[in-house]
C-alpha cells in the first residue's frame, strides 16, 4: 500500500529542526508533519492519548513515526514500552506486524547528536574548524556508543572555537542537518531509522 503522509512525534525542537532537513532526503516526496514535545517525559506522557486519537481518524495511507532518545534507559525495555503503548491504543506496529502497520517506534542511541557524529563530514561542512580526525578517535569511533553525545559534541565544537557560551542545540541541528547525507551515516540507529522510512517510500 502506498504511504502518502507520515506524522512524526519527537521529543524536542532540536529533533524537529534536524528532521525537517533530513526527511525530504529519505521520504522522497511523501509529505510529513513533525510534532515536537517538551522533552522525553512529555512525549511519553502524551503518547497514549495522542495515539488513541489517531486511531479514530488516521487515513489508511498515513503512518506514525515515534522517535525518542534512549538516554540512560534500557533500550529493549524502552522499545517494549513504546510497542505496548501503541498496541493499547489500537495500532499495529512495524515491529510486531510485517504488513498493515500504522506505527513505527524508533530509538536514537544515545541521543540525536549521535547521528551527527555518524556523519562527521556534515559537521565539518557546518563547522569547518573542527578536526577531521574525530571519527578515527577511539571514543568517537562508534557514534551510538558515545556516552553523553550532546556534551561530547559541545566539547568538540568549543575546542574548535564554536559555541563559547554553550551549544545551541536547535542551531546545531539546523546547521548539521542541512549537510547530512543519509547514505553515509555510520550510526547503526540512524540506519535502522532510515530503513523504516525507506519502507514507506518503497526505496
Protein Blocks (a to p, Z undefined) as FASTA:
>chain_A
ZZfbdcdddfblklmmmmmmmmmmmnnopacdddddebjklmmmmmmmmmmmmmmmpcfk
bccdddddfklacfklmmmmmmmmmmmnopacfklomghpabdcddddfbfklmmmmmmm
lmmmmmmmbcfklmmpmklmpmmlpghkllmmmmmmmmnopaklopafklmmmmmmmmpc
fklpcbfklmmmmmmmmmmnoZZ
